[in-house]
């Protein structure tokens, strides 16, 4: 995606990325974490505001800092870096709420033609993985680099 994105910092393992959202509500630290699931080669993508007290992700807070496309582009760049380093992996993502999952679907749909050039994209519908199609309300997503 050729959108502005925030500068990422990452741990050496590329399992944790950090960046700072900047907008009308100030500077808000964000975290992206990849963690292996029980399925070998499948990683969960967790994303949200960084809780400054615990250092953990808060994926329930609504920042609404006016930079959602830049934040999305930054998360996608982390997925690119992660899947470039960990080839042959699947990255699983879902929102912490139905509305967030819907926002993720809308973002994928908006940039689908670009994203599909580099990734295989599937959505979960009725308990089954299906090739991603725009305008379908999936409950989760997985991507893998081509």
SULGI-V151352 format. One record per residue. PHI is phi in radians with two decimals (NA if undefined). OMEGA is omega as a letter, one per 30 degrees, with the letter a starting at -180 (none if undefined). Layout:
BEGIN
phi=PHI omega=OMEGA
phi=PHI omega=OMEGA
END
This chain:
BEGIN
phi=NA omega=a
phi=-1.70 omega=l
phi=-2.06 omega=l
phi=-1.08 omega=l
phi=-2.46 omega=l
phi=-1.43 omega=l
phi=-1.25 omega=l
phi=-1.72 omega=l
phi=-2.04 omega=a
phi=-2.43 omega=l
phi=-1.19 omega=a
phi=-0.98 omega=a
phi=-1.32 omega=a
phi=1.06 omega=l
phi=-1.61 omega=a
phi=-2.33 omega=l
phi=-2.14 omega=l
phi=-2.31 omega=l
phi=-2.73 omega=a
phi=-2.15 omega=l
phi=-1.34 omega=l
phi=-2.23 omega=a
phi=-2.94 omega=a
phi=-1.05 omega=l
phi=-1.67 omega=l
phi=1.71 omega=a
phi=-1.67 omega=a
phi=-2.11 omega=l
phi=-1.22 omega=a
phi=-2.17 omega=l
phi=-2.23 omega=l
phi=-2.23 omega=l
phi=-2.23 omega=l
phi=-1.92 omega=l
phi=-2.38 omega=a
phi=-1.20 omega=l
phi=-1.63 omega=l
phi=-1.16 omega=l
phi=-1.56 omega=a
phi=-0.99 omega=l
phi=1.49 omega=l
phi=-1.87 omega=a
phi=-2.10 omega=l
phi=-1.52 omega=l
phi=-1.75 omega=l
phi=-1.94 omega=a
phi=-2.58 omega=l
phi=2.98 omega=l
phi=-1.25 omega=l
phi=-1.47 omega=l
phi=-1.30 omega=a
phi=-1.21 omega=l
phi=-1.41 omega=a
phi=-1.77 omega=a
phi=1.38 omega=a
phi=-1.68 omega=l
phi=-1.42 omega=l
phi=-1.90 omega=a
phi=-1.71 omega=l
phi=-1.92 omega=l
phi=-1.21 omega=l
phi=-1.88 omega=a
phi=-1.31 omega=a
phi=0.83 omega=a
phi=-1.65 omega=l
phi=1.31 omega=a
phi=-2.31 omega=a
phi=-1.04 omega=l
phi=-1.19 omega=l
phi=-1.19 omega=l
phi=-1.12 omega=l
phi=-1.02 omega=l
phi=-1.08 omega=l
phi=-1.22 omega=l
phi=-1.10 omega=l
phi=-1.08 omega=l
phi=-1.15 omega=l
phi=-1.17 omega=l
phi=-1.12 omega=l
phi=-1.03 omega=a
phi=-1.08 omega=a
phi=-1.09 omega=a
phi=-1.32 omega=l
phi=-1.27 omega=a
phi=-1.44 omega=l
phi=-1.83 omega=a
phi=-1.20 omega=l
phi=1.15 omega=l
phi=-1.86 omega=l
phi=-1.88 omega=l
phi=-1.98 omega=a
phi=-1.78 omega=l
phi=-2.55 omega=l
phi=-2.62 omega=l
phi=-1.38 omega=l
phi=-1.30 omega=l
phi=-2.43 omega=l
phi=-1.05 omega=a
phi=-1.18 omega=l
phi=-1.24 omega=l
phi=-1.05 omega=l
phi=-1.09 omega=l
phi=-1.08 omega=l
phi=-1.10 omega=l
phi=-1.07 omega=l
phi=-1.09 omega=l
phi=-1.14 omega=l
phi=-1.09 omega=a
phi=-1.09 omega=a
phi=-1.08 omega=a
phi=-1.96 omega=a
phi=-0.98 omega=a
phi=-1.06 omega=l
phi=-1.36 omega=a
phi=-1.14 omega=a
phi=-1.20 omega=l
phi=-1.21 omega=a
phi=-1.96 omega=a
phi=-2.29 omega=l
phi=-1.48 omega=a
phi=-2.22 omega=l
phi=-2.26 omega=l
phi=-2.11 omega=l
phi=-1.56 omega=l
phi=-2.43 omega=a
phi=0.93 omega=l
phi=1.36 omega=a
phi=-2.24 omega=l
phi=-1.43 omega=l
phi=-2.29 omega=l
phi=-0.98 omega=a
phi=-1.09 omega=l
phi=-2.29 omega=l
phi=-1.11 omega=l
phi=1.23 omega=l
phi=-1.80 omega=a
phi=-1.45 omega=l
phi=-1.42 omega=l
phi=-1.70 omega=l
phi=-2.86 omega=a
phi=-2.43 omega=l
phi=-2.32 omega=l
phi=-2.34 omega=l
phi=-2.56 omega=l
phi=-1.14 omega=l
phi=-1.36 omega=none
END
